[in-house]
């Protein structure tokens, strides 16, 4: 599937420290440290394309864009992969409701998502892969799990004629994956509490364990389906797509699995369990999650219908850099509520930064500061904040102080030191925060 066009990411004049981030599975802040010279594999779960990018999505993709930028700043080449869940229940239901073919709905929403990502200056994936593209790999993986006895069939009496002679859905046998729970560390009771709401089918008769995830759904009349070899016609379950796309495009284990924190369970837990069942190895070395963004006291979500869409803000003439800056003003691990005040504050900050960049460039008192150590100080502080668990509020404060100094609101030696040559600051703000100061 076509990716989108990446923004230019300027090189920093120094190498930053390896970023440290909070790893959900370890329950601790840990350094992301790929072996020198080796690619850092970054996999971020993509959208189900039935509604355009809302600010909760944007916050997630921005957070992992920062991880990407921080790894690059630390001198690591990054290979970034993202999927699109371009066939799944919610997409099919929405298409049915709206009287539009699901493929048409998906391709329209995927294009809108790409446009939003370009506007927000999110670095594009090296491989942007649709779930449908991965189906042959899914089929092979499920066949392997059946052969090893780690997956099992549950008869599907209501299946269509082309689903095989004894049609069946296929499930992973979690009892054979002793590491199950390694990502969330939840108890089975905690898992069951949310499983049905998050796409699981705990009450499907014939399952060995209520939590066992669906790997393959036999074809039912009226549902999209693909040739599944010995599985019969059907379609894959949700989690298997990421298991195989990550394995095919990054290899496992890769460095970072990322997504919104509603993916901790079941999605990332199941992706990890399926990888163990397939390879006996780990899925990812680190699991990193973005907290939810709320609106009017509730999580922003399609099912609740309380969405602020990036495309709608853009259509109303909002500068995407201000949207990006509004999201950057909040730390990724703290749930927060979007209000218009965030956007207003971001507009003012952006104006101020751009004004400072302009002033510092033209002011005779700062023109001779050069690119020496003083010129790099702000850039280095910025990198320090970003690599310290993506401390974006702290990073914005560093640039705010620089802008204050340039615009003459601070006096004395400290201000003079911060009134640095604008080029270094501009480069760092662009490379690390993805904000172009013009
Ligand atoms: Zn995923």
Boltz pocket constraint, residues with backbone or C-beta under 6 A from the ligand:
constraints:
  - pocket:
      binder: B
      contacts: [[A, 44], [A, 45], [A, 46], [A, 83], [A, 242], [A, 267]]
      max_distance: 6.0
